[in-house]
Amino acid sequence: MGTVGTGAEGVVGERRQLLNVAYRLLGSVTEAEDAVQDAYARWYGLPQSRQEEILSPGAWLTTVTSRICLDLLGSARARRERYVGAWLPEPLPDRTEWAHAGSTDRTGPSDPAEQIVLDESVAMAFLVVLESMTPAERVAFVLHDVFRYPFAEIADTLGRTPAACKQLASSARRRVSVARTPVTATGQADVVRHVKEAWETRDIAALVGLLDPAAVMTADGGGMVGTVLHPVEGGARIARYMVAIADRAPGLELLERSVNGAPGLVAQRAGVVMTVAVFDVADGRVTRIWAVRNPEKLRPWAREG
């Protein structure tokens, strides 16, 4: 894991990779950055003689970061129980579409959100599935299936045998659905665009036609803003709820933007992002909507450039 090199520049150069690993393990940009900072603090806390003994600082940092994430995942269940309403991963903007405002909110090139590669392994549907795994399963699966680390090295992170780590990854893999054919970005963008148009015109019938009858909408307000605390189930109920929101939120503007690498919608009022919505689409209809409203999770969406 990681690269070989003991120079200070080489160690700092691992930050991007570490953030990518940590975000996929934790589903939180803030927690991922904290985990990486903690790993670096431990590295710089080592005596120079010990640092020089480590042939691959990158591998060492990845192992330590993964262990920190494992500990955080172990305590996450209790933290989720205290969380108000549903907990969703933090959504990420495409840095080519979205720029940040201000200089005190982790903005600029060093913004951790901008260091994370947007691919299928950060799709909201994928991150939600990862939440259903045990901490050990998630670490084994992400490190092996996403980042291609060998089980012999993952064993060192988890404190288990390579065979046990292989079983953990296999168990996690079974949780990841591969039953349906993936929707192309263009196909999903078309459906999302139609949802936006129907939402803006308060067209309940059109929304119902775009939503799968068994669709589910989950919202995350974190107790900081008003939203439904439990998932809304059924296409017709979701359509009525969306129109009711539109009626209660005059001046809300919807923008088509990439969210975690997939077509999504961003709702803003007076230039302030209020909601980031992610969609899962199958057979031309929306099957899942994840709406993140917790302002603490919307920091990377501070302002459109």
C-alpha positions, 0 to 999 in steps of 0.5 A: 500500500502506498509508495516507497520514499522517505522524503518529506515531499513523498509523505505529503504527496500521499494525502490525496490517496489517503483522503480517497481511502478515508472518504470511502471508508467513512462517507464523510469528508470532515471525518476523512480529513480528521483521520488523515490528519491524525495519521500524519500526526502519528507519523511526525510523532515518530523518532526520525530513526523510526521513520527511516526504518519504514521502507514505505511511508505511504503503506504505513500511512494507509495502514494507520489511516485505515485503522483510525477509520476502523475505530471510527466505524466501530463507534459510528453505530452509537453516533448514528443512534443519536443522530436526528433523522436519517444519516446520509454520506456527505455529497461531493460536487464536481470541482469543474462545475462548482467553485467555493466561496470564502477563504475560511471554510476549507476552500481552495486547492487544499480543500479535501473535497477537491482531492477525492476522485469521483468514480463509481465507488463514491456513488451515493447508492454504493456508499449507502450499501457500504453503510450496511456492512460491518466495520471489518467488512467495509475496510476489507472490501474497500481496500481490496475491491476498490483500491486493489490492496492485497489481503496480506497487507489488509490483514495487517490493518485488521489484525486478522489472517489474509484468509479471514480478510478474504472472507470478509470482502466476500461477505461484503461483496454479496451485499453489493447488488449487481442485479440491474444494468447500470444506467448511463450518465446520459440516461440518468441525466435525462430522467433527472432533467425531467424530474426537475421540469416536473418539480418546477411546474408542480406537475404531480402526474408527471412526477408520478410517471417518473418515479417507480411505484416503490420508490423511496426518498430519504432526507438528511437534515441532521436536526439542523433544518426541517425535513422528514425524519423517516423515509417517504415510500411510494412514487405517488407520496413522494411526488405529492411531498415534492410539490408541497415543498415547492409550494412552501419554498418560493424562490427556490432555484433548481440546478442540474449538477453532478453529485458524487460523479452522477447527475443530480439536482442542487436547490438553492435560494439567493445563492445559498445551497439548501439541498443536494439531491442524488438519484438512483435510476432503473428502467427509466424511473427514479427508484431512490432519492437521497436528499442531503439538507444538513448544512454541515454536509453542504460546505463544499457547495458553498457557492457556484462559481 
